[in-house]
Amino acid sequence: MLATARTFPAGGTILGMSEPEARWLTEPEMLAWRALVRSTTGLLAVLDNELQREHGLSLGDYEVLVHLSEEPDHAIRMSELAGRLHLSPSGITRRIDGLVKSGLVERRKCPTDRRGSNAVLTPLGLKTLESCAPTHLRGVREHFIDRLKPRELAELASALSAIDIDEERAAGGCDLATTD
């Protein structure tokens, strides 16, 4: 059973599997998994495309601005922000570098730890967020919220809340850079 293929209802296979104890998904499990992946990746791509087209801002950059806007003084440690966004230290550095170049974010030394840096939302960043938010909210409503009944939304929220994500394992990559 080490190098066999598993045939799925749609005709697809996984060749060369070397894990003899793989716990294959049942058809309902596979349908649920694929629906989750297809829906989330598709929805995020649509929302990203809309923000890019209408404002020249990626969904990832928008998410940074949202997190900063929700913080006291519109500032947060880079390491904390990286954790929330599931980015590696180099990933958050690249993301913030782009936002700094655009004038939407500033990088400042952390006042309580000289080794660390804070990302700080600028007035232009806040203005940009305020102009992008209606586009983002319209997309979330049009492509997600308005397609579900209130009961379906409640059930979906409940089901997704039952999935406990191990934040350490979800952290971005294996990059050992010390950017903070």
Sequence and secondary structure as in RCSB ss.txt:
>XXXX:A:sequence
MLATARTFPAGGTILGMSEPEARWLTEPEMLAWRALVRSTTGLLAVLDNELQREHGLSLGDYEVLVHLSEEPDHA
IRMSELAGRLHLSPSGITRRIDGLVKSGLVERRKCPTDRRGSNAVLTPLGLKTLESCAPTHLRGVREHFIDRLKP
RELAELASALSAIDIDEERAAGGCDLATTD
>XXXX:A:secstr
 TT  EE TTS EE S   TT     HHHHHHHHHHHHHHHHHHHHHHHHHHHHHS  HHHHHHHHHHHTSGGGE
EEHHHHHHHHT  HHHHHHHHHHHHHTTSEEEEEETTEEEEEEEEE HHHHHHHHHHHHHHHHHHHHHTGGGS H
HHHHHHHHHHHT    HHHHSS S      
